[in-house]
């Protein structure tokens, strides 16, 4: 190739070109230079430039000068190179059900492998139980909000999510002891007055309103390119601190000395003992289990 270009630059004939006459070929002033054609990229000659393109066999033309400009194919990105993810460039919403109640949540990306997620839910149902002869009819009204960061360390659809849970709860129960029925209160057994039966209420309080949480989840709420639907779920726990039960009674309770008002010191002492007996085992349960599942759609 360089021989062809040199011949063109010097104005000498390339290989296969006949000499003007035999004497010229033998002249000592002009030596015939023959260069075999070589395989080079196809050229385009414009204004003294030779642009290299697809492969073909050519010879350089006669020209006083030549500038060779190589045209190389565009470099391809490596197959493993990942595209950059811009903050808040996508948006996904999801239904939510589980131990935090029914509700919804949304998620946006912060960077590759890191999402910001927030949601809210509520629980509202009733339950009933008889404890120590007293009938408890409970109502659970739980409202919550949750904010977390989803970190995907292995890019496998598994995320670790530290976050905060905000509880606004009302766990209450009505207490009723039919007249003439016996019930235990603390260390004493009472009989509910037939004429003024014992009634009241109980409530359960969380030590904290804002609680740290940690969950492990599977699948990304923000589906991959080309997809819109996903079915994420996660499990973990929130730290609640101590649960505290409070008990308030009205009416009258009877013992061997007669019937006493629920507000009397004797019965109130037994109420405190009953509260302590309820709160003692709850000291060992200072977490709230979290399980969330849903169906998400990426916009």
Buried (B, 14 or more C-beta within 10 A) or exposed (E): BEBBBBBBBEEBBBBEBEBEEEEEEEEEEEEBBEBEBEEBBEBEBEEEBBBBEEEEEBBBEBBEEBEBEEEEEEEEEEEEEEEEBEEEEBBBBBBBBBBBBEBBBBBBBBEEBBBBBBBBBEBEEEEEEEBBBBBBBBBBBBBBBBBBBBBBEEEEEBBBBEBBBBBEBEBBBBBBBEBEBBBBBBEBBBBBBEEBBBBBBBBBEBEBEEBEBBBEBBBBBBBEEEEEEBEBBBBBBBBBEBBBBBBEBBBBBBBEEEBBBBEEEEBBBBBEBBBEBBBEEEEEEBEBEBBBBBBBBBE
